[in-house]
Amino acid sequence: MILDNNTGFKDIGYTLIHEHLTIDLSRLKEDDDAKLDDVDSLIEDLKELKKSGIDTIVDVTNIGMGRDIERIKYISDISNMNVILSTGFYKEPFLPEIVYKSSVKELADIFIDEIINGIDGTNYKASVIGEIGTSKEEIKEVERKIFEAAAIAHNETGVPIITHTTLGLLGLEQIKIFKNMKVNLEKVVIGHIDLNIDMDYYLTLLDNGCYLAFDTIGKTNYQPDELRAISIKKLIDKGFINKILLSLDISRKSYLKNYGGFGHSYIVEKFIPLLKNNGLTEEDIKTILYRNPLDLIGG
């Protein structure tokens, strides 16, 4: 089922905050692996994820990233996985021409229309603005334009914003844009911060009231999952359990189990036990996977 304003979020259950079902960045990456088009293998993965106890994923695939609402609905129905949809534009160089040609207000109107009326002529509404991203070294002007448009749409609709940080960088710079635009930072998720393990950085971000997404779990070529788990425990010990969200960001075929990857259910099969080994309780897990997403999206 697609969860949105039509259905409400009472059935959100345990939720992963940053996933993709129809992403296609293959052309610019010149890599077919970046086209998540094996629907059967994806559904197999999601069925295992559902059996492991996850009820909902937030699909942060937006305009220009290969979002396909009808295929998302099919995948959701067959896998019995709830899906929450997003609006927005990603980051350079993955932006459609309309982003460069449009004003901030025109881009905001696109987001608002997908939130209020529906996506691509359907009745399925976006409940999140995301993932909107910034480059590694700087926030490019066109990316800033998207962030400002997201802020306008957020201020008008109240829906949360989920960001992409390249390698976990520039989260504070993202926050600065939102502050200047009077965004409610309690409804902002700074994404991919687990690609940059830095407790001082995390605490400075959290001082602004935002959520932190440890959303590249399983991608141990970037960071060991043990460091992710240790960081989460440290944040909980400092009183920030209500600001932590989890996901895997599976955006390539090679991450699926049928392709030899760790698969979606890895988060329950491997990472949750790792969190428990580091001192998290079942109640902590429920807060992170259920209460926090519900407060963010449904609250």
C-alpha positions in Angstrom: 0.0 0.0 0.0 1.1 3.5 -0.7 0.8 5.6 2.5 -0.1 9.2 2.1 -2.6 11.8 3.1 -5.3 9.6 1.5 -4.6 6.7 3.8 -3.0 8.2 6.8 0.0 6.7 8.6 -1.5 4.5 11.3 -0.1 1.4 9.6 3.5 2.8 9.2 5.0 0.2 11.6 8.8 -0.3 11.5 10.1 2.0 8.8 13.3 2.5 6.8 13.7 6.2 6.0 15.8 6.2 2.8 15.2 3.6 0.1 14.7 3.4 -3.7 12.4 1.1 -5.8 12.8 2.4 -9.3 15.9 4.5 -9.3 17.9 4.9 -12.6 21.1 6.9 -12.5 22.8 4.6 -15.1 23.1 7.0 -18.0 25.2 9.6 -16.3 27.1 7.0 -14.2 27.7 4.9 -17.3 26.9 1.9 -15.2 23.9 -0.4 -15.7 24.2 -1.5 -12.1 22.8 1.9 -11.1 19.5 1.0 -12.8 17.4 -0.8 -10.3 15.2 -2.5 -12.9 15.1 -6.2 -11.8 11.7 -6.1 -10.3 11.5 -9.8 -9.4 14.7 -9.7 -7.5 13.7 -6.5 -5.7 10.4 -8.0 -4.7 12.1 -11.1 -3.3 14.3 -8.8 -1.2 11.3 -6.8 0.0 9.4 -10.0 0.9 12.3 -11.0 3.1 12.4 -7.6 4.6 8.7 -7.7 5.4 9.1 -11.2 7.0 11.9 -9.8 9.2 9.6 -7.2 10.7 9.9 -4.0 8.5 6.5 -2.7 7.4 7.3 0.5 5.4 10.0 2.1 3.3 10.3 5.8 2.4 11.1 5.9 -1.3 13.2 9.0 -1.8 13.4 8.6 -5.6 12.1 11.9 -7.0 11.7 13.7 -10.3 14.5 12.8 -12.8 15.9 9.9 -10.7 13.8 7.2 -12.5 10.7 7.4 -10.3 7.9 5.3 -11.7 4.7 5.5 -9.7 2.9 2.6 -11.3 5.9 0.3 -10.9 6.3 1.4 -7.3 2.6 0.6 -6.7 3.0 -2.9 -8.3 6.2 -3.6 -6.2 4.4 -2.5 -3.1 1.3 -4.6 -3.8 3.2 -7.8 -4.6 5.8 -7.5 -1.8 3.1 -6.3 0.7 5.5 -3.5 1.7 4.1 -0.1 2.5 5.7 2.7 0.6 5.8 6.5 1.3 6.5 8.6 -1.8 8.7 11.7 -2.3 8.8 14.8 -4.4 11.8 17.0 -5.2 14.9 17.0 -7.4 18.2 15.3 -6.5 21.6 17.0 -7.1 24.0 17.8 -9.9 24.6 16.3 -12.3 21.4 14.3 -12.1 18.9 17.1 -12.6 16.4 17.4 -15.5 16.5 20.6 -17.6 13.4 22.0 -15.9 15.4 22.7 -12.8 17.7 25.0 -14.6 15.0 26.8 -16.5 12.6 27.3 -13.6 12.5 29.8 -10.8 12.6 28.8 -7.1 8.9 29.5 -6.9 8.1 27.4 -10.0 10.0 24.5 -8.5 8.2 24.9 -5.2 4.9 24.8 -7.0 5.8 21.5 -8.6 6.6 20.0 -5.2 3.4 21.4 -3.7 1.3 20.0 -6.5 2.7 16.5 -6.0 2.0 16.8 -2.2 -1.5 18.3 -2.5 -2.8 16.7 -5.7 -0.8 13.7 -6.6 2.2 12.5 -8.7 2.2 12.0 -12.5 -1.6 12.2 -12.8 -2.3 9.7 -10.1 -4.0 10.1 -6.8 -0.8 9.0 -5.0 0.6 11.9 -3.1 4.1 12.7 -2.0 4.5 12.8 1.8 8.2 13.8 1.9 10.4 16.2 0.0 13.6 14.3 -0.7 16.1 13.2 -1.4 17.5 16.7 -2.2 21.2 16.8 -2.3 24.4 18.8 -2.3 27.8 18.1 -3.9 30.9 17.1 -2.0 32.9 20.3 -2.0 30.2 22.9 -2.2 26.5 23.6 -2.5 26.1 24.5 -6.2 23.7 27.3 -7.1 21.2 25.0 -8.8 21.3 22.8 -5.7 20.7 25.8 -3.5 17.7 26.7 -5.7 16.2 23.2 -5.0 16.8 23.6 -1.2 15.0 27.0 -1.3 12.1 25.6 -3.3 11.9 22.7 -0.8 11.8 25.1 2.0 8.9 27.0 0.4 7.0 23.8 -0.2 7.7 22.6 3.3 6.5 25.9 4.8 3.3 25.7 2.9 2.5 22.0 3.4 4.3 21.0 6.5 5.8 17.8 5.0 9.3 16.8 6.1 12.5 17.2 4.1 15.1 14.4 3.7 18.5 15.4 2.3 21.4 13.8 0.6 24.9 14.8 1.8 27.7 13.6 -0.4 29.9 11.4 1.9 28.1 13.0 4.9 29.5 16.4 4.3 28.0 19.9 4.3 25.1 19.1 6.6 25.6 22.3 8.5 25.5 24.3 5.3 22.2 22.6 4.4 20.9 23.6 7.8 21.9 27.2 7.3 19.8 27.4 4.1 16.8 26.0 5.9 17.2 28.3 8.9 17.3 31.3 6.5 14.1 30.1 5.0 12.4 29.6 8.4 12.0 25.8 8.0 10.9 23.8 11.0 14.2 21.9 11.6 12.3 19.3 13.7 11.0 18.1 10.3 14.4 17.9 8.6 16.5 14.7 8.1 20.2 15.1 7.3 21.0 12.0 5.2 24.1 9.8 4.9 25.8 11.2 8.0 27.1 7.7 8.7 29.5 8.1 5.8 31.3 10.7 8.0 31.8 9.3 11.5 32.3 12.4 13.6 30.6 12.8 16.9 31.3 16.5 17.3 29.7 17.1 13.8 26.7 15.0 14.8 26.1 16.9 18.1 26.4 20.3 16.3 23.8 19.1 13.8 21.5 17.9 16.5 21.7 21.2 18.3 19.6 22.5 15.5 16.8 20.0 16.2 17.1 17.9 13.0 17.1 14.2 12.6 20.3 12.2 11.6 19.9 9.4 9.2 22.3 6.4 9.5 21.0 5.3 6.1 23.9 3.5 4.4 23.9 0.5 6.6 25.6 -2.5 5.0 27.9 -0.4 2.8 31.0 -1.4 4.7 33.3 -0.2 1.9 32.6 3.3 3.3 32.4 2.7 7.0 32.4 -0.5 9.2 28.9 -1.1 10.6 30.5 -1.5 14.0 31.4 2.2 13.9 27.8 3.0 12.9 26.5 1.0 15.9 29.0 2.6 18.3 28.0 6.1 17.1 24.3 5.4 17.6 24.9 4.1 21.1 26.9 7.2 21.9 24.1 9.5 20.7 21.6 7.6 22.7 23.7 7.9 25.8 23.7 11.7 25.2 19.9 11.8 25.0 19.3 11.8 21.3 17.5 8.5 20.7 14.5 10.4 19.3 16.6 11.9 16.5 18.0 8.8 14.9 16.7 7.1 11.8 17.9 4.0 9.9 18.0 2.7 6.3 20.3 1.0 3.8 19.9 3.2 0.6 19.8 0.2 -1.7 20.2 1.9 -5.1 22.0 -0.7 -7.2 21.2 -4.2 -8.4 24.4 -5.5 -6.9 23.1 -4.7 -3.4 20.2 -7.2 -3.9 20.6 -10.8 -2.6 20.1 -12.3 -6.0 23.1 -10.4 -7.2 25.3 -11.5 -4.3 24.6 -8.3 -2.2 23.7 -7.9 1.4 20.0 -7.3 0.6 17.3 -5.3 2.4 16.8 -7.8 5.3 20.5 -7.3 6.3 19.4 -4.4 8.5 17.3 -6.8 10.7 19.4 -9.9 10.3 22.8 -8.3 11.0 22.7 -4.7 12.0 20.0 -4.8 14.7 21.9 -7.6 16.5 25.0 -5.4 16.3 23.1 -2.5 17.9 21.9 -4.9 20.7 25.4 -6.1 21.2 26.3 -2.5 21.8 23.7 -2.1 24.5 20.5 -1.1 22.7 17.3 -2.6 24.0 14.2 -3.7 22.1 12.5 -0.6 23.2 15.3 1.5 21.7 14.9 -0.3 18.4 11.2 0.4 18.5 11.8 4.1 19.1 14.3 4.3 16.2 12.4 2.2 13.6 8.8 3.1 14.6 8.2 6.1 16.8 10.8 8.4 15.1 9.5 7.9 11.5 5.9 8.2 12.8 6.7 11.5 14.6 8.6 12.8 11.5 6.0 11.9 8.8 2.8 11.3 10.6 3.1 13.8 13.4 
